[in-house]
Amino acid sequence: MRILALITARGGSKRIPRKNLRQLGACPLIIWTIQAIEGLSNICDTLMTTDDEEIASLAAAYGVMVPWLRPFELSGDAASSVDVCLHALDWYEEAHGHVDGLLLLQPTSPFRRKSTINRGLSCFLRDP
């Protein structure tokens, strides 16, 4: 089974500007999410969707696939997570083939554990 991990991290935020690059302890917020999925066997690829060049560059340095910057119409407050996911999924499947599931990871949940993600994936794999 092929599961695509998708990290959504736009650059704009009204309450906390550039929050996804802010330090939380030893590293920027987005790195917590990248590290939470490192080494998970059920993930075929990790894709970052962002509108911010600095976020893209940092994610790519950690081995995350960042093929483009998110279009303007999917980067504002009015853009839905569903539309952002569908945009990324359409691109990925066109370029890399079908996936069986999408694991949406938002950097604003930095304290998730690898074990929690694995339990969720196990539930999905048992009954997709």
C-alpha positions as CSV (number, residue, x, y, z in Angstrom):
1,M,0.0,0.0,0.0
2,R,1.3,3.5,-0.9
3,I,0.7,6.3,1.5
4,L,1.8,9.9,0.6
5,A,2.7,12.1,3.5
6,L,1.7,15.7,2.8
7,I,3.0,18.6,4.9
8,T,1.1,21.8,4.5
9,A,3.0,24.9,5.6
10,R,2.2,28.3,4.1
11,G,4.3,31.3,4.9
12,G,1.5,33.7,5.8
13,S,-0.2,33.9,9.2
14,K,-2.1,36.8,10.6
15,R,-1.6,35.9,14.3
16,I,2.0,34.6,14.3
17,P,3.9,35.8,11.2
18,R,6.0,33.0,9.6
19,K,5.0,30.7,12.4
20,N,6.2,27.5,10.5
21,L,9.8,28.8,10.6
22,R,9.7,29.9,14.2
23,Q,12.0,28.1,16.6
24,L,10.3,25.6,19.0
25,G,13.0,24.3,21.3
26,A,15.9,23.1,19.2
27,C,14.4,23.5,15.7
28,P,11.9,25.3,13.5
29,L,8.3,24.2,13.8
30,I,8.2,22.4,10.4
31,I,11.2,20.3,11.3
32,W,9.2,18.7,14.2
33,T,6.7,17.3,11.6
34,I,9.4,16.1,9.2
35,Q,11.2,14.3,12.0
36,A,7.9,12.7,13.2
37,I,7.6,10.7,10.0
38,E,11.3,9.9,9.3
39,G,11.7,6.2,8.8
40,L,8.0,5.2,8.7
41,S,7.9,2.2,6.4
42,N,4.4,2.8,5.0
43,I,5.2,6.2,3.5
44,C,6.1,6.2,-0.2
45,D,7.1,9.9,-0.3
46,T,6.9,13.1,1.7
47,L,5.6,16.1,-0.2
48,M,5.6,19.7,1.1
49,T,3.1,22.2,-0.2
50,T,4.0,25.8,0.6
51,D,4.0,29.2,-0.8
52,D,7.2,30.3,0.9
53,E,10.6,29.9,-0.6
54,E,12.4,29.7,2.8
55,I,10.1,27.0,4.0
56,A,10.5,25.1,0.7
57,S,14.3,25.3,1.0
58,L,14.4,24.2,4.6
59,A,12.1,21.2,3.9
60,A,14.2,20.2,0.8
61,A,17.3,20.3,2.9
62,Y,15.7,17.6,5.1
63,G,14.9,15.4,2.1
64,V,11.3,16.4,1.6
65,M,9.9,16.7,-1.9
66,V,9.1,20.3,-2.8
67,P,8.5,20.4,-6.5
68,W,6.8,23.8,-6.7
69,L,5.5,26.7,-4.7
70,R,1.8,26.6,-4.0
71,P,-0.3,28.7,-6.3
72,F,-1.5,32.1,-5.0
73,E,-5.2,31.0,-5.0
74,L,-4.4,28.2,-2.6
75,S,-2.2,30.3,-0.3
76,G,-4.6,32.7,1.4
77,D,-6.9,32.4,4.5
78,A,-9.8,31.4,2.2
79,A,-8.1,28.4,0.8
80,S,-9.4,25.1,2.2
81,S,-7.2,22.2,3.3
82,V,-9.2,19.9,1.0
83,D,-8.3,22.1,-2.1
84,V,-4.7,22.2,-1.1
85,C,-4.6,18.5,-0.6
86,L,-6.3,17.8,-3.9
87,H,-3.9,20.1,-5.8
88,A,-0.9,18.3,-4.3
89,L,-2.4,14.8,-4.8
90,D,-3.3,15.5,-8.4
91,W,0.2,16.6,-9.1
92,Y,1.8,13.7,-7.3
93,E,-0.3,11.0,-8.9
94,E,0.3,12.5,-12.4
95,A,4.1,12.5,-11.8
96,H,4.6,9.4,-9.6
97,G,1.5,7.1,-9.9
98,H,-1.5,6.2,-7.8
99,V,-1.5,6.4,-4.0
100,D,-3.8,4.5,-1.7
101,G,-3.9,7.1,1.1
102,L,-2.9,10.6,2.1
103,L,-1.4,11.4,5.5
104,L,-2.0,15.1,6.1
105,L,0.5,16.6,8.5
106,Q,0.2,20.2,9.7
107,P,3.2,21.7,11.4
108,T,1.0,23.4,14.0
109,S,0.8,20.0,15.7
110,P,4.4,19.5,16.6
111,F,4.0,17.2,19.6
112,R,2.5,14.2,17.7
113,R,4.5,11.1,18.3
114,K,5.8,8.6,15.7
115,S,3.9,5.9,17.6
116,T,0.6,7.8,17.2
117,I,1.1,8.2,13.5
118,N,2.0,4.5,13.2
119,R,-1.2,3.5,15.1
120,G,-3.3,5.6,12.8
121,L,-1.6,4.1,9.7
122,S,-2.1,0.6,11.1
123,C,-5.8,1.3,11.5
124,F,-6.0,2.6,7.9
125,L,-4.0,-0.3,6.5
126,R,-6.4,-2.8,8.3
127,D,-9.5,-1.1,6.9
128,P,-8.8,1.5,4.2
